[in-house]
Amino acid sequence: MDQEDKRNPKNWTEEERDRVVGLFQLLLKIDKRQNPDLYKAAKNRQNMTVLDKDGEEVIL
């Protein structure tokens, strides 16, 4: 298979998919150690409010 085919994840082997997933697992683990507050569950709905592209509040 040439490199062009590897750009599409549907053409990856199981080993290649496992490597990509493993990389993201490692990155999340490292980020959770450095920023544990970002991974805590919200205590109330107020903490789950974000702004959309127009600046309007959206409750998740």
Sequence and secondary structure as in RCSB ss.txt:
>XXXX:A:sequence
MDQEDKRNPKNWTEEERDRVVGLFQLLLKIDKRQNPDLYKAAKNRQNMTVLDKDGEEVIL
>XXXX:A:secstr
  HHHHTSGGG  HHHHHHHHHHHHHHHHHHHHH GGGGS  SSGGGGEEE TTS EEE 
